[in-house]
Amino acid sequence: MTLTVWHFFIVCPLVAVAGFVDSIAGGGGLISLPAYLISGLPVHTCIATNKLSSSMGTTVATAKYALSGYIDWHLAIFCAAASLLGAALGANIALLISDGAFRALMLIILPLTALYVLRRKDLFAGENQRRLSFIRTALLSSAIAFGLGMYDGFYGPGTGTFLILLLTRFAHMDLHRANGITKVINLSSNLSSLAVYLANAQVLMPLGLCAGAFSILGNYLGSRCFTQKGASIARPIILLVLTVFFARTVLELAGVL
């Protein structure tokens, strides 16, 4: 597919905004994936190229958590392996669905994901629960990593939030530990699904690399401008981008565009 300057003009600034929003309130994927879709690219290409730019930002975030000592590597190894398998399966399933069917499916999945992420109030629900044994924690967290790795390979937005919710609630992790494991799982699923999409020639490398640089910039600026009112900043931006995506997709399915 031939890229134009408009693809870069639409995608890169919105991916930077996604990085900014993700660093202060989470939910950046609810902006970055629709950004690619709004530019008019095929669905599978959008998901695949978004994996490249997301992987760049996630690599930086994971490295930061690792250097800060927040990653339990004994547990992370099991989670990473499960996530790699799940994401590869999810990406291969996604490639079996036609472009039109996927767009119609996203009209349902994306708003529901956004509604859940934006209305979440129980992020710390499992933080004060009794610590489980290592074996039980490894089994539970690996199962979560496989399931959400498959979701991330198939689709993606909201994965980080869902991981933290499930790891704190069901694996009884404290928030720091859950965040560290989440970064490893997310990076593993991004890289695994990216490999599948690269093997199927779905990734637009120039756009993905450029957008990835903008994602890193957005994350950096967001981390420096962090505020307790982050969620209030994120919500209107996410809703605006989703509204544009929703309108464009409906018009495309109706044959107007």
Secondary structure, DSSP 8 states (H G I E B T S, - for coil): ----HHHHHHHHHHHHHHHHHHHHTS-THHHHHHHHHHTT--HHHHHHHHHHHHHHHHHHHHHHHHHTT---HHHHHHHHHHHHHHHHHHHHHHHTS-HHHHHHHHHHHHHHHHHHHHH---TTTTTTS----HHHHHHHHHHHHHHHHHHHHHT-TTHHHHHHHHHHHTS---HHHHHHHHHHHHHHHHHHHHHHHHHTT---HHHHHHHHHHHHHHHHHHHHS--TTHHHHHHHHHHHHHHHHHHHHHHHHTT--
